[in-house]
Amino acid sequence: MRTNNFEWWRDRVRAICRIFHLFRIDHVQGFYRIYAFPWRPRMNKQFLPLDHNQMLQQTGGRAPHFVPRDDETPQNREANKREGEEYLRVVLEEAGGMRVVGEDLGVVPDYVRPNLRSLGIAGFKIPQWEGRDGMIIPGDKYERLSVATYATHDHEPIRALWNEALEHLASNAGEQARATIEKIALFARVNPKIDELDFEKDFYPAIMEALFRCESWIAMVMITDLLARKYRFNVPGTKANLNWTRRMRRSIAQLRSSRKEQKRMRLINELLVKRGRA
């Protein structure tokens, strides 16, 4: 793309700018380097049972690897940072005054987030993942140039985690869900012993206020978390029939006529006003 001045990217950004005033770059780490497999995703099942040598036999000696290079040496890290910044500057140039957000979740190289901040690109803050020395980082310590949310389309909604934690404690999934809910409780400064809490009366109001109280430029709530629904939009790495097919089970008119949802939205409005986000 460099040979034609990244025109493909420029066209994309210009098209987005005609519709939106803010956009998110999904998997922004891919601008710095990507992890490439020498087979198509549809062949994953064929390769999963193989050991390393068997895999190499099937691929003619090619192994999964980072492109254009890994981060194993200081020289490689500097080169990846430099090239990633070059590509992102193209996006920013075409975006003009539009704000850009970078989805920087997962295992993030040390140079990525500082580089995004230097470019004025906001990264994500998922409170239950923001920890240091075994402690949850308080929201008042978040960088202003960030977007805070409890989940994206790739994650379990909070209500689903809550139910999993209480109903399936003996399972690995239940243990993981409880650990996540307890971290969110600590972030929200509420009792992490969730068995002693009521979701609607104790937990939901506290976690919403904590999110809106944080220092992040934007605090946003996935619609399933806003309405305390359990269904999930996407399970990454799967071809599940329900991926990207979920729809709200009740119409906007039905939601507006629900006393429960009216009460919920009054709470959200009060919190937004209280925290200066209205």
WOBEL-V636543 format. One record per backbone hydrogen bond with DSSP energy under -0.5 kcal/mol. NH is the residue of the N-H (numbers start at 1). CO is the residue of the C=O. E is the energy in kcal/mol with one decimal. If there is no record, write none. Layout:
# WOBEL-V636543
NH,CO,E
NH,CO,E
This chain:
# WOBEL-V636543
4,1,-1.0
5,2,-1.8
6,1,-3.2
7,4,-0.7
10,6,-2.5
11,7,-2.8
12,8,-1.8
13,9,-2.6
14,10,-2.5
15,11,-2.1
16,12,-2.2
17,13,-2.4
18,14,-1.0
18,15,-0.5
19,16,-1.6
20,16,-2.9
23,99,-1.5
25,101,-3.2
26,24,-0.7
28,25,-0.7
28,103,-1.4
29,103,-0.6
30,27,-2.3
31,28,-2.0
32,29,-1.7
33,29,-2.0
34,67,-2.8
36,34,-0.7
36,65,-3.3
43,40,-2.4
44,41,-2.0
46,43,-0.6
47,43,-1.4
48,44,-2.4
49,45,-0.6
50,47,-1.6
55,51,-2.4
56,52,-2.2
57,53,-1.9
58,54,-1.6
59,55,-1.5
60,56,-0.7
61,56,-2.9
62,59,-0.5
65,36,-2.0
67,34,-3.0
77,73,-2.5
78,74,-2.4
79,75,-2.2
80,76,-2.8
81,77,-2.4
82,78,-2.5
83,79,-2.5
84,80,-2.5
85,81,-2.4
86,82,-1.8
87,83,-2.2
88,84,-2.4
89,85,-2.3
90,86,-1.2
91,87,-1.5
92,88,-2.6
93,89,-2.4
94,90,-2.0
95,91,-2.0
96,92,-1.2
98,95,-2.3
99,21,-1.2
101,23,-2.5
102,122,-3.1
103,25,-2.7
104,102,-1.2
108,106,-1.0
109,107,-0.5
112,109,-1.5
113,109,-0.6
114,110,-0.6
115,111,-1.6
116,112,-2.6
117,113,-2.4
118,114,-2.1
119,115,-1.2
119,116,-0.5
120,117,-1.3
121,116,-2.7
122,100,-1.5
122,120,-0.6
123,145,-0.9
125,147,-2.8
127,125,-0.7
129,126,-2.8
130,126,-0.9
130,127,-0.8
131,129,-1.3
132,135,-2.7
135,132,-1.6
137,130,-2.9
141,138,-1.8
142,139,-1.4
146,144,-2.2
147,123,-2.6
148,218,-3.0
149,125,-2.2
155,152,-2.0
161,157,-2.0
162,158,-2.7
163,159,-2.4
164,160,-2.3
165,161,-2.7
166,162,-1.8
167,163,-2.7
168,164,-2.0
171,168,-1.5
174,168,-0.5
175,171,-2.3
176,172,-2.6
177,173,-2.4
178,174,-2.4
179,175,-2.3
180,176,-2.2
181,177,-2.7
182,178,-2.6
183,179,-1.7
184,180,-2.1
185,181,-2.4
186,182,-2.2
187,183,-2.3
188,184,-2.1
189,186,-1.0
190,185,-2.5
194,192,-1.8
196,193,-2.2
197,194,-1.8
202,198,-2.5
203,198,-1.9
204,199,-3.4
206,202,-0.9
207,203,-2.5
208,204,-2.0
209,205,-2.1
210,206,-2.2
211,207,-1.9
212,208,-2.3
213,209,-1.7
214,210,-0.9
214,211,-0.8
215,139,-2.3
217,144,-2.0
217,146,-0.7
218,146,-1.6
220,148,-2.6
225,222,-1.0
226,222,-2.8
227,223,-2.2
228,225,-0.6
229,224,-3.6
234,153,-1.3
236,234,-0.6
238,235,-1.3
243,240,-1.5
244,233,-3.0
245,242,-2.0
246,242,-0.7
255,251,-2.4
256,252,-2.6
257,253,-1.4
258,254,-0.6
258,255,-1.0
262,258,-2.4
263,259,-2.3
264,260,-1.9
265,261,-2.7
266,262,-2.1
267,263,-2.0
268,264,-2.3
269,265,-2.6
270,266,-2.5
271,267,-2.4
272,268,-2.5
273,269,-2.3
274,270,-2.7
275,271,-2.3
276,273,-1.3
277,272,-3.2
278,272,-0.9
